[in-house]
Amino acid sequence: MSLLPQPSKLHGMSTYLDQYCERIAPGLWGEPVNTLSNLAFLLAALWVWRAWRGTELGVRHGKTILLLVGLMACICLGSTYWHVVADEEALWFDIIPILLFINVYLLAALHFGLHWRWFEVLAGWLAYQVCNQLLATQLPADTLNGSVFYLPTWLALLLLAIAHRRIAPEMAKALWQGWLLFSISLWFRTFDKAWCEGFPLGTHWLWHTLNGLLLGRLSLAMLRLRSQAIRPWNTLP
């Protein structure tokens, strides 16, 4: 059973995916607030990129950070396109950059943060994929308003925070903060449609805003970690 949204809703002669409170009809400007709130990801990318420029990592040692920056920008573009078009093809432009960011960050945290060897990193990554697959096959796609898709990531953040607490306390602190922030944003995503009657605008835009802050914060923590490996650091925000 897929974790992707259910089939399209017909409205007149147009077909669109009816996933959020804000959209009540088809059209390129059917979700203005959800669409504009994606700027949070672009701002996060610029935030981390400017911080990277203030370090001595350079491109050679900063490849992971630059990849995360690029993926945050792609999340902004992909999610914007999805919320503008709202069809099944556009959905993949939203999903793929998010999945890439999650997987790149997981691999980097296991290798650079926990100092796992690459075969251990691969084992940890495969465990995460198995968890995703189990949810995909056992739970309906609309469970928790589709937020079930993100539960393995929520759990991974928690486990990473615990695992880093002695090896890299600063990284652990950022991961704990990230887990708490993600819990809040996931809550807003989950109840978006449930609150439509009392709050027609919905809460999905808060999911975007908080997750922009989340990805920026986690990427800065990775930047600190990589900077400390090259030279002692105490100046980044």
Secondary structure, 3 states (H helix, E strand, C coil): CCCCCCCCEEECCEEECCCCCCCCCCCCCCCHHHHHCCHHHHHHHHHHHHHHHCCCCHHHHCHHHHHHHHHHHHHHHHHHHHHHHCCHHHHHHHHHHHHHHHHHHHHHHHHHHCCCCHHHHHHHHHHHHHHHHHHHHHCCCCHHHHHHHHHHHHHHHHHHHHHCCCCCHHHHHHHHHHHHHHHHHHHHHHCCCCCCCCCCCCCHHHHHHHHHHHHHHHHHHHHHHHHHHHCCCCCCC
